[in-house]
């Protein structure tokens, strides 16, 4: 970003100097100065996330690389220090969130550990920076991710939908055991739909079918329903999608240039969309007000098409459209006799640009502006004497360019977007030392890129190598398609990578995309009027806390002191609150799970000062991502290859982590009165289980082992910690994370007042863990039951810190013992390296060891190449592993 800012400053000052030398006489210089000023005061970011593969099993770790780029220059951006990566559930809530810090090489990469408790379903990965929140969620990066659950994969769900009610969709469910080919009837089914709805219970009828209602008014954007059941031997939890009722598509018509010009022949594009942003293939006819046929049309690709129409002044037109045996009528835009409309047509190595008008173009002055990603590449006065202007194709970079016809005072009259593909992406060459390999053999190959003439941007990329028997690659999108196409357009682009392919329909279909997905994201129209947009949210450069000091009467406490301590890091800092009692800490950073203690104090009694810490808010998920059919089909069709992947990945998980968590059926314990609990700083809801303070008082434990074995589910207490299920619990003592040895060294067993145990991820996510959490509270005083309550001038908080990278583990078989080790190598992702950086000769050597399965491996490489060219390389079956001859 520093290099980009310097470049823009140089350009900006050159225009200022030039304008001053001419006493600001040239209006084109004025306009260019304003556009570059807009880029300087409000630079935009784009982010793209590459994952090691498109689907996973619960309990696995998802690895990723985030590419944060300056939107206008495509240089790596260092404007923001952190990138957020979230896993969004089908109910449109963030179930996982991590904060990735830029490393010393200006790269962002990390991972997400997928908890066993995640239901199976279609999730999506969302990524953004705090700075990108200025633009809204439409500017964030999203991509689909399917997550399978091995316990749910053995159950087939049959569904029927009833749309007789407008407010609710009836859903009939039937479950079958795939292994035994028999009906499986749960005693009861739990289900949940919208974000705000509660979990409800339904029971089967005499035929084993379960009927539930999906509330349309409370529907989440993705229209999904979470269903689950448990019995003594099995648990099932899965999201199912509620399809929209079959209906006629909504068809919108878009005259080229934005205006339907009377008295001329117009090109009109259209797009047909079903509910849920699904495209529809339609055909139709256009009629005038006298119901006389004018022309016919049909879709060309992805619900889009176009037709030519001779438009008469004072006439009106409508389209009669047909879809699946149904018909409907839509009005076309009204003809205009005084408007102008830009027309653009690719003709060989040039773009022919013209202006459509009902009459001869008036003698008034007009300008033609062309910008690419907000950067002007052409601004000249329009010569009305010429019927067509031809502009060389090389003027237009690969991607989307925006043409604007402007008045003499630079107001927009008409606009047109065009797509160009120069096929100038960075070319990668991969050289293998041999064609075939044996299981566990050392694989070595070289990657080389062409030399750039001169460029200061370092070359870096991520590489993923996957087993073709397990993984079907996502070919719908990639870094080139996302950065150069999808992020430049409004609405849903279902298969952005297709527009960079070689299908003969691509040029015409890409042009239809430009006509039906117009967008303004670079504030060019505002800049032309010298009304520069400025960001409200500043780039995030460090962690920060803010809050309010209050007196017991809830009035602000002015000029109070607040001290912040990062527990375990020897960091402490104090600030003074302002006249309104507000305080803020910034310019520090520590890893995730770091506990911070806030202490307020003053010259008078400190207990009169209450600390209220501001809640850190994250952007809600409001935009649904439609299924990408390629990924959706894998789970929907339960292909043999996908089921084999689930079985193999589960064997790998159990081999490395032990038996999976067993969900027992819930049961209710009734009591005469609600157990009292000691209040603590964390203000958590009632625990899933634990030891309340009354039990501690009436039957005090003699040892720590005696205490923790009282809690159902604890199967071992040792120096290693408290083992519950297949892993060890996280221990939180008075709000601070401690290990077991520290716990028993810090407190005596008699000082512990209560133990609260939380198992569900809704609470354990506070500490970014999927393990059970033991929240231990000591007595406020050493007197039994004498509860003074927590000090209100002390707060312990656990905000989201930056993630420490976890290295992808790949075994090495570089010794005879390792080569013959009996432990099976069941990797699906064979190799992952997120931070490959090339030497000066742009060559890199990659090496790894093959896994045990005879198969082929595919390679995907994405990144930033020489000359800021984006890198996308995919080769299926690039490496062959044959059966071992040893």
WOTA-V671394 format. One line per field, one symbol per residue. ss: DSSP state (h for helix, s for strand, l for the rest). burial: + if it has 9 or more other ideal C-beta (glycine too) atoms within 8 Angstrom, else -. Layout:
ss: ???
burial: ???
This chain:
ss: lhhhhhhhhhhhhhhhhhhhhlllllhhhhhhhhhhhhhhhlllssssssslllssslllsssssssssslllllslllllssssssslllllssssssssllllllssssssllllllsssssssssllhhhhllhhhlsssssssslhhhhlsssssssslllllssssssssssllllsssllllsssslllllllssslllllllssssssllllllllsssssssllllsssssssllllllllsssssshhhllslllsssssssssslllsslllssssssllllssssssllsllsssssssllllllsssssssllssssssllllslllssssssssllsssssssslllllllllssssssllssssssslllllllsssshhhlllsssssssslllllssssssssslllllllssssslllssslllssssssssllllllllllsssssssslllllllllllhhhhhhlhhhlllllllhhhhhlllllhhhhhhhhhhhlllllllhhhhhllllllllllllllsssssssslllllsllllssssssllllsssssslllllsssssssllsllllssssssllllhhhlsssslllllllllllllllhhhhhhhhlllhhhhhhhhhhhhhhhhhhlllllllllllllllllllllllllllllllssslhhhhhhlllllhhhhhlllllsssssllssssllsslssssllssslhhhhhhhllhhhsssssssllhhhhhhhlllllsssssslllllllllllllllssssllllslllllllllllllhhhhlllllllllssssssssslllllssssssslllllsssssssssslhhhlsssssssssssssllll
burial: +-+++-+++-++--++-++--+-----+++++++++++++-+++++++++++++++++++-+++++++++++++++++++++++++++++++-++++++++++---++++++-++--++++++++++++++++---+-+++++++++++++++-+-+-+-++------++++++++++-------+--++++++--+--+-+-+---+++++-+++-++++++++++++++---++++++++-+----+-+-++++++++++++-+++++++++-+++++++++++++-----++++++++-+++++++-+++-+++++++++----+-+-+--+++-++++++-+---+++++++++-------++++++++++++++--+------+++-+-++-+++++++++++-+-+++++++++----++-+-+------+++++-+-+++++-------+-++++++++++-++-++-++++++++++++++---++++++++-----+-+++++++++++--+++++++++--++-----++-++-+++++++----+++-++++++++-------++++--+++++--+-+-+++++++++++---+-++++-+-------+--+++++-++++++--+--+++++++++++++++-+--+----------------++-+++-+--+--++++-++----+--+-+++--+--+--+---+++++--+++++++++++-+--+---+-+-++++++++--+-+++-+-+-++++++++++------------++-+++--+++----+-+--+----+------++++++++++++-+---+++-+-++++-+--+++++++++++-+++++++--+++++-----
